[in-house]
């Protein structure tokens, strides 16, 4: 890694190399990667989004502001001008902005030492 590259840039390059390597058995299969919040930015996600068989799960920083996809009601006509890009705000720190849950799933994991996580 050179002094001018960030971890996110190098990580994106490494994923691209893995996902396009024809000698690897998972090249055409569904792949899932999990990354910490340092990889939640445009640099990294923009580099890996083109891999159609790759699902990326990234932890967001607690101060990250995200927006739902804007969906205009079918009966509402689009106004003149620039189209709306963003829908409702979703602030991780503000529970009043959280959407209603579709479903809840829980699981239990027991470590080799017998500690139980729920």
N, C-alpha and C positions, 0 to 999 in steps of 0.2 A: 504494500500500500504506500503510495507516494504521499508526501507531506501536503500535497494540494488536493487530495481526494478525501472524501468523508467516508465514514463507515457505511452510510446508506448507499452511496454511489458504488462502493466495492461490493456490498451485499447484493445490489441489483444486478451487477455484472456477473457475480457468482451464480445467482439464480438463473439468469439467462443462459449461462454456459451449461448448467445442469439440465435445464428444460429443453435444450436443443441438441444435447449429446445423444446421437442415435445409438450408441453402444449401451446406454443405460436402460434397464428393463422398465422403468416407470415413465419413460419419455412420453408415451401416448396415453397413459392411465391418468386417472384423477389423482391429483397431488394436493396435499394440505400443508401449509406452513404456518407456524405461530411465531410472532415476533413481538418484542417489547415496544414501548412507546417511542423509542428512538428511531424506529422505522415506520412511523405513522405519517410521515410527511410526503409531500408531492415528489421529492427526489426519488425515494425508494418505491413508493406505490406506483408512480408513473412508469418506472422501469419494469415492473413485474405485471402490470395490468394486461399486457398484450398476450400473455400465456393463458389461453382459453381453458386449459385443464388444470389450472392452478387456483386454489382457494387460499386467500391470505387472511388470516385472523390476526389483527393487531390490537394491542392494548392502547387505548387512548389516554393521553395525559388528562388529569382531572380538570384542567382549565380549558380544555378544547371545546370550542363551540362548533356544533354541527347543525345541519339543516335537513329537514325532510325534503323529499322530492316534491316539487310543486305539482299539484294536480288541479286543473281548472274544472269546476263542475260542468258537465256536458251541456247544460242549458245556458251557461254563461258564455257570451261572445268575447273573444280576445280583444283587448283594447289596442288602439294604434300605438306604434312605437316598439321599443325593444321588448322581446318576450321575457316573461318572468323566469328567472333562473332558480330561485330558492323558495322553498315552502316554509312551513312553521319552524321556528327556532327550537333546538333541542340542546339544553344546557345540562351537562352531566351533574353539576352541583345543585341544580334546581329541580326538585321532584315534580313541581307543577308543570314543567315542560315535557315530562316523559310521556310517551304514548301509552295507551291502554295495552296491556299484554294480550297477545293472541293465545299464548299457552305458557305454562310453567313446567319445567322439567328439573328434577333433582337426581343426584346420584351420590353414592357413597364410595369412597376409596380408602382402603386399608393398606398402610405401609408394611414393609417387611418387619418393622419393629412393633407392629400392632396398633399404631396410632390411626384413628379413624377421622377422616375428613368428609364433611357433608357439603 
